[in-house]
Amino acid sequence: MTPFKTLPPEVQTQLRDTYAKEMGTQAKTCSLDEKIARFNAWLAPQGCPLIWTTSRGANDHSAASI
């Protein structure tokens, strides 16, 4: 498996575009945690895990490291 962040930018873009098309028919969510969980779940069978979480404190609005 190749971690998502190590893929070339054009491959990352291609995966994001494909994901967006596939998720266009799914229920929408505003939850960043849910969005990341869905993307991680979708990427795993593609062979490139995202390995990204939002482990945030109450006042920390930045995502954890990839």
PDB file of N, CA, C and O in Angstrom:
ATOM      1  N   MET A   1       0.828  -1.182   0.000  1.00  0.00           N
ATOM      2  CA  MET A   1       0.000   0.000   0.000  1.00  0.00           C
ATOM      3  C   MET A   1       0.876   1.251   0.000  1.00  0.00           C
ATOM      4  O   MET A   1       1.925   1.305   0.641  1.00  0.00           O
ATOM      5  N   THR A   2       0.413   2.237  -0.731  1.00  0.00           N
ATOM      6  CA  THR A   2       1.124   3.509  -0.815  1.00  0.00           C
ATOM      7  C   THR A   2       0.303   4.579  -0.100  1.00  0.00           C
ATOM      8  O   THR A   2      -0.836   4.833  -0.492  1.00  0.00           O
ATOM      9  N   PRO A   3       0.850   5.212   0.937  1.00  0.00           N
ATOM     10  CA  PRO A   3       0.102   6.277   1.617  1.00  0.00           C
ATOM     11  C   PRO A   3      -0.290   7.382   0.632  1.00  0.00           C
ATOM     12  O   PRO A   3       0.491   7.757  -0.243  1.00  0.00           O
ATOM     13  N   PHE A   4      -1.492   7.885   0.788  1.00  0.00           N
ATOM     14  CA  PHE A   4      -2.038   8.892  -0.113  1.00  0.00           C
ATOM     15  C   PHE A   4      -1.102  10.085  -0.288  1.00  0.00           C
ATOM     16  O   PHE A   4      -0.884  10.543  -1.410  1.00  0.00           O
ATOM     17  N   LYS A   5      -0.550  10.590   0.814  1.00  0.00           N
ATOM     18  CA  LYS A   5       0.271  11.802   0.717  1.00  0.00           C
ATOM     19  C   LYS A   5       1.566  11.586  -0.063  1.00  0.00           C
ATOM     20  O   LYS A   5       2.202  12.562  -0.462  1.00  0.00           O
ATOM     21  N   THR A   6       1.973  10.345  -0.289  1.00  0.00           N
ATOM     22  CA  THR A   6       3.202  10.104  -1.047  1.00  0.00           C
ATOM     23  C   THR A   6       2.936   9.923  -2.540  1.00  0.00           C
ATOM     24  O   THR A   6       3.874   9.815  -3.329  1.00  0.00           O
ATOM     25  N   LEU A   7       1.666   9.890  -2.928  1.00  0.00           N
ATOM     26  CA  LEU A   7       1.330   9.770  -4.343  1.00  0.00           C
ATOM     27  C   LEU A   7       1.616  11.081  -5.071  1.00  0.00           C
ATOM     28  O   LEU A   7       1.528  12.148  -4.463  1.00  0.00           O
ATOM     29  N   PRO A   8       1.952  11.025  -6.346  1.00  0.00           N
ATOM     30  CA  PRO A   8       2.155  12.255  -7.113  1.00  0.00           C
ATOM     31  C   PRO A   8       0.867  13.095  -7.112  1.00  0.00           C
ATOM     32  O   PRO A   8      -0.231  12.539  -7.068  1.00  0.00           O
ATOM     33  N   PRO A   9       0.993  14.406  -7.161  1.00  0.00           N
ATOM     34  CA  PRO A   9      -0.185  15.283  -7.118  1.00  0.00           C
ATOM     35  C   PRO A   9      -1.250  14.936  -8.166  1.00  0.00           C
ATOM     36  O   PRO A   9      -2.446  15.005  -7.879  1.00  0.00           O
ATOM     37  N   GLU A  10      -0.823  14.564  -9.370  1.00  0.00           N
ATOM     38  CA  GLU A  10      -1.812  14.251 -10.405  1.00  0.00           C
ATOM     39  C   GLU A  10      -2.602  12.983 -10.070  1.00  0.00           C
ATOM     40  O   GLU A  10      -3.775  12.877 -10.428  1.00  0.00           O
ATOM     41  N   VAL A  11      -1.978  12.029  -9.394  1.00  0.00           N
ATOM     42  CA  VAL A  11      -2.670  10.807  -8.975  1.00  0.00           C
ATOM     43  C   VAL A  11      -3.639  11.135  -7.835  1.00  0.00           C
ATOM     44  O   VAL A  11      -4.761  10.629  -7.805  1.00  0.00           O
ATOM     45  N   GLN A  12      -3.204  11.979  -6.902  1.00  0.00           N
ATOM     46  CA  GLN A  12      -4.091  12.405  -5.820  1.00  0.00           C
ATOM     47  C   GLN A  12      -5.328  13.090  -6.391  1.00  0.00           C
ATOM     48  O   GLN A  12      -6.447  12.828  -5.950  1.00  0.00           O
ATOM     49  N   THR A  13      -5.126  13.961  -7.366  1.00  0.00           N
ATOM     50  CA  THR A  13      -6.243  14.669  -7.992  1.00  0.00           C
ATOM     51  C   THR A  13      -7.184  13.702  -8.687  1.00  0.00           C
ATOM     52  O   THR A  13      -8.403  13.834  -8.584  1.00  0.00           O
ATOM     53  N   GLN A  14      -6.624  12.732  -9.392  1.00  0.00           N
ATOM     54  CA  GLN A  14      -7.446  11.741 -10.085  1.00  0.00           C
ATOM     55  C   GLN A  14      -8.291  10.946  -9.083  1.00  0.00           C
ATOM     56  O   GLN A  14      -9.478  10.715  -9.313  1.00  0.00           O
ATOM     57  N   LEU A  15      -7.678  10.532  -7.982  1.00  0.00           N
ATOM     58  CA  LEU A  15      -8.416   9.792  -6.958  1.00  0.00           C
ATOM     59  C   LEU A  15      -9.513  10.659  -6.339  1.00  0.00           C
ATOM     60  O   LEU A  15     -10.629  10.186  -6.127  1.00  0.00           O
ATOM     61  N   ARG A  16      -9.202  11.921  -6.049  1.00  0.00           N
ATOM     62  CA  ARG A  16     -10.208  12.829  -5.474  1.00  0.00           C
ATOM     63  C   ARG A  16     -11.386  13.025  -6.438  1.00  0.00           C
ATOM     64  O   ARG A  16     -12.543  13.020  -6.016  1.00  0.00           O
ATOM     65  N   ASP A  17     -11.089  13.197  -7.722  1.00  0.00           N
ATOM     66  CA  ASP A  17     -12.142  13.390  -8.719  1.00  0.00           C
ATOM     67  C   ASP A  17     -13.028  12.146  -8.823  1.00  0.00           C
ATOM     68  O   ASP A  17     -14.253  12.254  -8.874  1.00  0.00           O
ATOM     69  N   THR A  18     -12.408  10.976  -8.854  1.00  0.00           N
ATOM     70  CA  THR A  18     -13.167   9.730  -8.929  1.00  0.00           C
ATOM     71  C   THR A  18     -14.025   9.556  -7.690  1.00  0.00           C
ATOM     72  O   THR A  18     -15.185   9.151  -7.778  1.00  0.00           O
ATOM     73  N   TYR A  19     -13.448   9.865  -6.532  1.00  0.00           N
ATOM     74  CA  TYR A  19     -14.190   9.768  -5.270  1.00  0.00           C
ATOM     75  C   TYR A  19     -15.394  10.715  -5.285  1.00  0.00           C
ATOM     76  O   TYR A  19     -16.498  10.329  -4.902  1.00  0.00           O
ATOM     77  N   ALA A  20     -15.177  11.945  -5.726  1.00  0.00           N
ATOM     78  CA  ALA A  20     -16.258  12.933  -5.744  1.00  0.00           C
ATOM     79  C   ALA A  20     -17.418  12.458  -6.622  1.00  0.00           C
ATOM     80  O   ALA A  20     -18.582  12.631  -6.261  1.00  0.00           O
ATOM     81  N   LYS A  21     -17.104  11.864  -7.766  1.00  0.00           N
ATOM     82  CA  LYS A  21     -18.155  11.357  -8.650  1.00  0.00           C
ATOM     83  C   LYS A  21     -18.924  10.228  -7.980  1.00  0.00           C
ATOM     84  O   LYS A  21     -20.151  10.180  -8.057  1.00  0.00           O
ATOM     85  N   GLU A  22     -18.217   9.330  -7.331  1.00  0.00           N
ATOM     86  CA  GLU A  22     -18.867   8.197  -6.667  1.00  0.00           C
ATOM     87  C   GLU A  22     -19.682   8.635  -5.450  1.00  0.00           C
ATOM     88  O   GLU A  22     -20.720   8.044  -5.152  1.00  0.00           O
ATOM     89  N   MET A  23     -19.220   9.656  -4.755  1.00  0.00           N
ATOM     90  CA  MET A  23     -19.914  10.111  -3.560  1.00  0.00           C
ATOM     91  C   MET A  23     -21.054  11.067  -3.877  1.00  0.00           C
ATOM     92  O   MET A  23     -21.836  11.416  -2.992  1.00  0.00           O
ATOM     93  N   GLY A  24     -21.153  11.493  -5.129  1.00  0.00           N
ATOM     94  CA  GLY A  24     -22.212  12.409  -5.523  1.00  0.00           C
ATOM     95  C   GLY A  24     -23.610  11.874  -5.266  1.00  0.00           C
ATOM     96  O   GLY A  24     -24.558  12.649  -5.134  1.00  0.00           O
ATOM     97  N   THR A  25     -23.745  10.575  -5.196  1.00  0.00           N
ATOM     98  CA  THR A  25     -25.054   9.960  -4.969  1.00  0.00           C
ATOM     99  C   THR A  25     -25.279   9.584  -3.508  1.00  0.00           C
ATOM    100  O   THR A  25     -26.351   9.098  -3.148  1.00  0.00           O
ATOM    101  N   GLN A  26     -24.278   9.808  -2.673  1.00  0.00           N
ATOM    102  CA  GLN A  26     -24.374   9.442  -1.255  1.00  0.00           C
ATOM    103  C   GLN A  26     -25.001  10.580  -0.444  1.00  0.00           C
ATOM    104  O   GLN A  26     -25.067  11.722  -0.897  1.00  0.00           O
ATOM    105  N   ALA A  27     -25.452  10.246   0.750  1.00  0.00           N
ATOM    106  CA  ALA A  27     -25.993  11.256   1.662  1.00  0.00           C
ATOM    107  C   ALA A  27     -24.905  12.268   2.006  1.00  0.00           C
ATOM    108  O   ALA A  27     -23.756  11.896   2.242  1.00  0.00           O
ATOM    109  N   LYS A  28     -25.264  13.522   2.034  1.00  0.00           N
ATOM    110  CA  LYS A  28     -24.307  14.594   2.359  1.00  0.00           C
ATOM    111  C   LYS A  28     -24.094  14.659   3.872  1.00  0.00           C
ATOM    112  O   LYS A  28     -24.949  14.239   4.651  1.00  0.00           O
ATOM    113  N   THR A  29     -22.940  15.192   4.272  1.00  0.00           N
ATOM    114  CA  THR A  29     -22.654  15.392   5.690  1.00  0.00           C
ATOM    115  C   THR A  29     -21.818  16.654   5.854  1.00  0.00           C
ATOM    116  O   THR A  29     -21.031  17.005   4.975  1.00  0.00           O
ATOM    117  N   CYS A  30     -21.989  17.320   6.963  1.00  0.00           N
ATOM    118  CA  CYS A  30     -21.178  18.486   7.297  1.00  0.00           C
ATOM    119  C   CYS A  30     -20.045  18.106   8.252  1.00  0.00           C
ATOM    120  O   CYS A  30     -19.153  18.912   8.517  1.00  0.00           O
ATOM    121  N   SER A  31     -20.086  16.892   8.757  1.00  0.00           N
ATOM    122  CA  SER A  31     -19.112  16.435   9.737  1.00  0.00           C
ATOM    123  C   SER A  31     -17.764  16.147   9.075  1.00  0.00           C
ATOM    124  O   SER A  31     -17.662  15.273   8.215  1.00  0.00           O
ATOM    125  N   LEU A  32     -16.742  16.880   9.478  1.00  0.00           N
ATOM    126  CA  LEU A  32     -15.406  16.643   8.941  1.00  0.00           C
ATOM    127  C   LEU A  32     -14.944  15.230   9.286  1.00  0.00           C
ATOM    128  O   LEU A  32     -14.325  14.560   8.460  1.00  0.00           O
ATOM    129  N   ASP A  33     -15.241  14.777  10.497  1.00  0.00           N
ATOM    130  CA  ASP A  33     -14.868  13.416  10.895  1.00  0.00           C
ATOM    131  C   ASP A  33     -15.503  12.380   9.967  1.00  0.00           C
ATOM    132  O   ASP A  33     -14.841  11.431   9.547  1.00  0.00           O
ATOM    133  N   GLU A  34     -16.773  12.562   9.651  1.00  0.00           N
ATOM    134  CA  GLU A  34     -17.472  11.624   8.767  1.00  0.00           C
ATOM    135  C   GLU A  34     -16.906  11.677   7.348  1.00  0.00           C
ATOM    136  O   GLU A  34     -16.749  10.640   6.703  1.00  0.00           O
ATOM    137  N   LYS A  35     -16.601  12.879   6.860  1.00  0.00           N
ATOM    138  CA  LYS A  35     -16.028  13.019   5.520  1.00  0.00           C
ATOM    139  C   LYS A  35     -14.685  12.292   5.419  1.00  0.00           C
ATOM    140  O   LYS A  35     -14.414  11.601   4.437  1.00  0.00           O
ATOM    141  N   ILE A  36     -13.862  12.457   6.431  1.00  0.00           N
ATOM    142  CA  ILE A  36     -12.550  11.804   6.441  1.00  0.00           C
ATOM    143  C   ILE A  36     -12.716  10.293   6.552  1.00  0.00           C
ATOM    144  O   ILE A  36     -12.020   9.542   5.869  1.00  0.00           O
ATOM    145  N   ALA A  37     -13.631   9.843   7.404  1.00  0.00           N
ATOM    146  CA  ALA A  37     -13.875   8.405   7.551  1.00  0.00           C
ATOM    147  C   ALA A  37     -14.337   7.798   6.228  1.00  0.00           C
ATOM    148  O   ALA A  37     -13.894   6.713   5.852  1.00  0.00           O
ATOM    149  N   ARG A  38     -15.225   8.495   5.526  1.00  0.00           N
ATOM    150  CA  ARG A  38     -15.706   7.999   4.234  1.00  0.00           C
ATOM    151  C   ARG A  38     -14.570   7.937   3.202  1.00  0.00           C
ATOM    152  O   ARG A  38     -14.445   6.962   2.461  1.00  0.00           O
ATOM    153  N   PHE A  39     -13.752   8.986   3.166  1.00  0.00           N
ATOM    154  CA  PHE A  39     -12.643   9.003   2.203  1.00  0.00           C
ATOM    155  C   PHE A  39     -11.645   7.896   2.530  1.00  0.00           C
ATOM    156  O   PHE A  39     -11.169   7.202   1.631  1.00  0.00           O
ATOM    157  N   ASN A  40     -11.327   7.729   3.812  1.00  0.00           N
ATOM    158  CA  ASN A  40     -10.432   6.637   4.221  1.00  0.00           C
ATOM    159  C   ASN A  40     -10.996   5.284   3.805  1.00  0.00           C
ATOM    160  O   ASN A  40     -10.275   4.443   3.268  1.00  0.00           O
ATOM    161  N   ALA A  41     -12.294   5.077   4.056  1.00  0.00           N
ATOM    162  CA  ALA A  41     -12.927   3.799   3.710  1.00  0.00           C
ATOM    163  C   ALA A  41     -12.908   3.566   2.200  1.00  0.00           C
ATOM    164  O   ALA A  41     -12.741   2.434   1.748  1.00  0.00           O
ATOM    165  N   TRP A  42     -13.078   4.629   1.425  1.00  0.00           N
ATOM    166  CA  TRP A  42     -13.064   4.503  -0.026  1.00  0.00           C
ATOM    167  C   TRP A  42     -11.645   4.262  -0.548  1.00  0.00           C
ATOM    168  O   TRP A  42     -11.455   3.489  -1.487  1.00  0.00           O
ATOM    169  N   LEU A  43     -10.649   4.919   0.056  1.00  0.00           N
ATOM    170  CA  LEU A  43      -9.269   4.788  -0.408  1.00  0.00           C
ATOM    171  C   LEU A  43      -8.659   3.421  -0.111  1.00  0.00           C
ATOM    172  O   LEU A  43      -7.843   2.932  -0.893  1.00  0.00           O
ATOM    173  N   ALA A  44      -9.033   2.808   0.985  1.00  0.00           N
ATOM    174  CA  ALA A  44      -8.408   1.538   1.388  1.00  0.00           C
ATOM    175  C   ALA A  44      -8.421   0.493   0.271  1.00  0.00           C
ATOM    176  O   ALA A  44      -7.372  -0.088  -0.007  1.00  0.00           O
ATOM    177  N   PRO A  45      -9.558   0.224  -0.382  1.00  0.00           N
ATOM    178  CA  PRO A  45      -9.549  -0.764  -1.465  1.00  0.00           C
ATOM    179  C   PRO A  45      -8.755  -0.302  -2.695  1.00  0.00           C
ATOM    180  O   PRO A  45      -8.408  -1.112  -3.554  1.00  0.00           O
ATOM    181  N   GLN A  46      -8.472   1.004  -2.771  1.00  0.00           N
ATOM    182  CA  GLN A  46      -7.681   1.532  -3.878  1.00  0.00           C
ATOM    183  C   GLN A  46      -6.185   1.264  -3.656  1.00  0.00           C
ATOM    184  O   GLN A  46      -5.367   1.453  -4.556  1.00  0.00           O
ATOM    185  N   GLY A  47      -5.844   0.816  -2.428  1.00  0.00           N
ATOM    186  CA  GLY A  47      -4.453   0.501  -2.110  1.00  0.00           C
ATOM    187  C   GLY A  47      -3.637   1.687  -1.641  1.00  0.00           C
ATOM    188  O   GLY A  47      -2.407   1.646  -1.666  1.00  0.00           O
ATOM    189  N   CYS A  48      -4.313   2.749  -1.212  1.00  0.00           N
ATOM    190  CA  CYS A  48      -3.569   3.915  -0.734  1.00  0.00           C
ATOM    191  C   CYS A  48      -4.320   4.567   0.423  1.00  0.00           C
ATOM    192  O   CYS A  48      -5.133   5.467   0.213  1.00  0.00           O
ATOM    193  N   PRO A  49      -4.049   4.115   1.630  1.00  0.00           N
ATOM    194  CA  PRO A  49      -4.743   4.668   2.787  1.00  0.00           C
ATOM    195  C   PRO A  49      -4.407   6.133   3.007  1.00  0.00           C
ATOM    196  O   PRO A  49      -3.279   6.563   2.770  1.00  0.00           O
ATOM    197  N   LEU A  50      -5.394   6.898   3.464  1.00  0.00           N
ATOM    198  CA  LEU A  50      -5.182   8.313   3.744  1.00  0.00           C
ATOM    199  C   LEU A  50      -4.424   8.495   5.049  1.00  0.00           C
ATOM    200  O   LEU A  50      -3.546   9.352   5.144  1.00  0.00           O
ATOM    201  N   ILE A  51      -4.754   7.699   6.049  1.00  0.00           N
ATOM    202  CA  ILE A  51      -4.125   7.781   7.374  1.00  0.00           C
ATOM    203  C   ILE A  51      -4.211   9.212   7.904  1.00  0.00           C
ATOM    204  O   ILE A  51      -3.198   9.844   8.202  1.00  0.00           O
ATOM    205  N   TRP A  52      -5.435   9.699   8.012  1.00  0.00           N
ATOM    206  CA  TRP A  52      -5.665  11.063   8.473  1.00  0.00           C
ATOM    207  C   TRP A  52      -6.856  11.077   9.390  1.00  0.00           C
ATOM    208  O   TRP A  52      -7.898  10.507   9.066  1.00  0.00           O
ATOM    209  N   THR A  53      -6.723  11.710  10.513  1.00  0.00           N
ATOM    210  CA  THR A  53      -7.838  11.842  11.443  1.00  0.00           C
ATOM    211  C   THR A  53      -7.960  13.297  11.831  1.00  0.00           C
ATOM    212  O   THR A  53      -7.107  14.113  11.481  1.00  0.00           O
ATOM    213  N   THR A  54      -9.009  13.624  12.549  1.00  0.00           N
ATOM    214  CA  THR A  54      -9.204  15.003  12.985  1.00  0.00           C
ATOM    215  C   THR A  54      -8.983  15.156  14.476  1.00  0.00           C
ATOM    216  O   THR A  54      -9.427  16.149  15.053  1.00  0.00           O
ATOM    217  N   SER A  55      -8.332  14.239  15.103  1.00  0.00           N
ATOM    218  CA  SER A  55      -8.100  14.282  16.545  1.00  0.00           C
ATOM    219  C   SER A  55      -7.800  15.709  16.999  1.00  0.00           C
ATOM    220  O   SER A  55      -6.642  16.123  17.044  1.00  0.00           O
ATOM    221  N   ARG A  56      -8.838  16.447  17.330  1.00  0.00           N
ATOM    222  CA  ARG A  56      -8.702  17.853  17.679  1.00  0.00           C
ATOM    223  C   ARG A  56      -9.148  18.099  19.108  1.00  0.00           C
ATOM    224  O   ARG A  56      -9.997  17.391  19.648  1.00  0.00           O
ATOM    225  N   GLY A  57      -8.566  19.098  19.692  1.00  0.00           N
ATOM    226  CA  GLY A  57      -9.031  19.575  20.981  1.00  0.00           C
ATOM    227  C   GLY A  57     -10.168  20.552  20.740  1.00  0.00           C
ATOM    228  O   GLY A  57     -10.479  20.861  19.590  1.00  0.00           O
ATOM    229  N   ALA A  58     -10.787  21.038  21.790  1.00  0.00           N
ATOM    230  CA  ALA A  58     -11.934  21.920  21.660  1.00  0.00           C
ATOM    231  C   ALA A  58     -11.615  23.195  20.875  1.00  0.00           C
ATOM    232  O   ALA A  58     -12.472  23.692  20.144  1.00  0.00           O
ATOM    233  N   ASN A  59     -10.409  23.729  21.013  1.00  0.00           N
ATOM    234  CA  ASN A  59     -10.061  24.974  20.345  1.00  0.00           C
ATOM    235  C   ASN A  59      -9.111  24.790  19.165  1.00  0.00           C
ATOM    236  O   ASN A  59      -8.650  25.768  18.576  1.00  0.00           O
ATOM    237  N   ASP A  60      -8.827  23.568  18.830  1.00  0.00           N
ATOM    238  CA  ASP A  60      -7.891  23.270  17.735  1.00  0.00           C
ATOM    239  C   ASP A  60      -8.686  22.877  16.512  1.00  0.00           C
ATOM    240  O   ASP A  60      -9.328  21.827  16.497  1.00  0.00           O
ATOM    241  N   HIS A  61      -8.650  23.714  15.478  1.00  0.00           N
ATOM    242  CA  HIS A  61      -9.414  23.462  14.264  1.00  0.00           C
ATOM    243  C   HIS A  61      -8.561  22.925  13.144  1.00  0.00           C
ATOM    244  O   HIS A  61      -8.985  22.929  11.988  1.00  0.00           O
ATOM    245  N   SER A  62      -7.368  22.463  13.460  1.00  0.00           N
ATOM    246  CA  SER A  62      -6.500  21.895  12.421  1.00  0.00           C
ATOM    247  C   SER A  62      -6.567  20.374  12.486  1.00  0.00           C
ATOM    248  O   SER A  62      -6.776  19.786  13.547  1.00  0.00           O
ATOM    249  N   ALA A  63      -6.386  19.761  11.335  1.00  0.00           N
ATOM    250  CA  ALA A  63      -6.392  18.297  11.286  1.00  0.00           C
ATOM    251  C   ALA A  63      -5.065  17.762  11.794  1.00  0.00           C
ATOM    252  O   ALA A  63      -4.046  18.450  11.747  1.00  0.00           O
ATOM    253  N   ALA A  64      -5.088  16.551  12.272  1.00  0.00           N
ATOM    254  CA  ALA A  64      -3.852  15.894  12.726  1.00  0.00           C
ATOM    255  C   ALA A  64      -2.973  15.618  11.507  1.00  0.00           C
ATOM    256  O   ALA A  64      -3.423  15.727  10.367  1.00  0.00           O
ATOM    257  N   SER A  65      -1.751  15.270  11.756  1.00  0.00           N
ATOM    258  CA  SER A  65      -0.815  15.045  10.657  1.00  0.00           C
ATOM    259  C   SER A  65      -1.214  13.853   9.826  1.00  0.00           C
ATOM    260  O   SER A  65      -1.802  12.891  10.320  1.00  0.00           O
ATOM    261  N   ILE A  66      -0.884  13.936   8.554  1.00  0.00           N
ATOM    262  CA  ILE A  66      -1.176  12.846   7.624  1.00  0.00           C
ATOM    263  C   ILE A  66      -0.068  11.828   7.722  1.00  0.00           C
ATOM    264  O   ILE A  66      -0.097  10.814   7.026  1.00  0.00           O
TER     265      ILE A  66
END
